[in-house]
């Protein structure tokens, strides 16, 4: 999607191919886990791009909350491109408080900058 984009060591950016919903969220969670395990160097941050998700149901939010458990392995979870309706859904779920506003970003670039402390 961005041919000029370059990998940032320690940051894994994941963009699911389509909207997240109860039927695909477990597969997405497993794919993120597999990508984290295969990444070299190991990531300190996972940025999840939700540009294609306009609504986040409870099963999706609960599974994203499981992804937040990456912090037990020293890996931060940041979320980018949260659409208005999806943001409202997220705000109503405990995950929003666990992530905190510092982990929610309007763009992937903003999330990567925050993850790498680049102004």
N, C-alpha and C positions, 0 to 999 in steps of 0.2 A: 504494500500500500504506500510506503514511503521509501522509494529506492535509494534516497540519499541518507537514510537513517543508518547509524552505526551502533553496534553493540556497546553497551557500557559495562565494563567489568563489575561483577557483583550485583547487577540489576537484571532481573528476568522480567520481561514484559510479556504478558499473555493477553491475547485478544480472542475470546471465544468466537467461533464462526457462527454468529446468529445470536438471537435473544436467549437469555437464560430462563429456564422454566423447570418445573418438577421432573420432566422427562429426560433432561440432559445434564442437570447440575451435578449428579454423582459422577458422571463420565468426565465432566470438566474438572471436578475436584481431583480425580485420579490422574488426569492428564497434567494438571499443575504439579501434583506430587512427583510424577515421573520426570517432568522437566526439571524440577528442583534437584532431584537426585542425579540427573544426567548433566547438569550444568557444570561447566568448567571455565572459570573458577566457580566455586559454590557461591550462590547468591546470598547477599545480606538483605536484599529487598525483592519482593515480588510485587509488580505493578499489574493489577487486573484492570483491563480496559473494558468498560461496560457500555461502549458507544452504541451497541445494537440492542441493549436491554432497556425498554421503556417502562417496564413494570417488574417489580421484584416481589414475588409471592413468598409466603412464610417458608416453604420448603427450600427455596433458593437462599433466603437469608440465613436460615439455620445451617445450611451447608457452607455458605460463605463464612459463617461464624466458626465452623470447624477449620476452615483454611486459616483463620486468624490464629489458630493454635500453632502455626509455624513459628510464632515468637518463642516457643519453648526450645526451638532449635537455633535461636538467634537470628531469625529471618522476619523482617517487618513486612506487613501487608499494607499496600497502598492501593487505593481505588481511584481510577480516572474516568472521566466522561460520564458522570452519574446524571442521567436525564431528570427532568423536574419531577415526574411522577415516581420514578424509581427512587429519587432522593427523599420524597415524602414517605415511601414505603420503608426505606432504610432508617429514617429518623424515628420511626415507630418501633424499631427492633433494638434489642440490647446491643447488637453489634456496633451500632453507631457510637455508643458511649465507649465501648471497648477500643474501637479504632481511634476515636477522637478526631477533631477537625483537622489536625495536622496530617492525617492520612487520606484525606479526600481532596481530589484535585480536579480542576476543570479540563485539563489536558494531560496526555501522557508525558509530554515535555516537562510540564510543571511537576508531575510526580517524580520523574527521574531527577530533576534538579533538586527537589526536596530530599530524595534518597541519597544524593551524592553531595549535598550541601554546596552546590554550585549556584552562585547568585545569578 
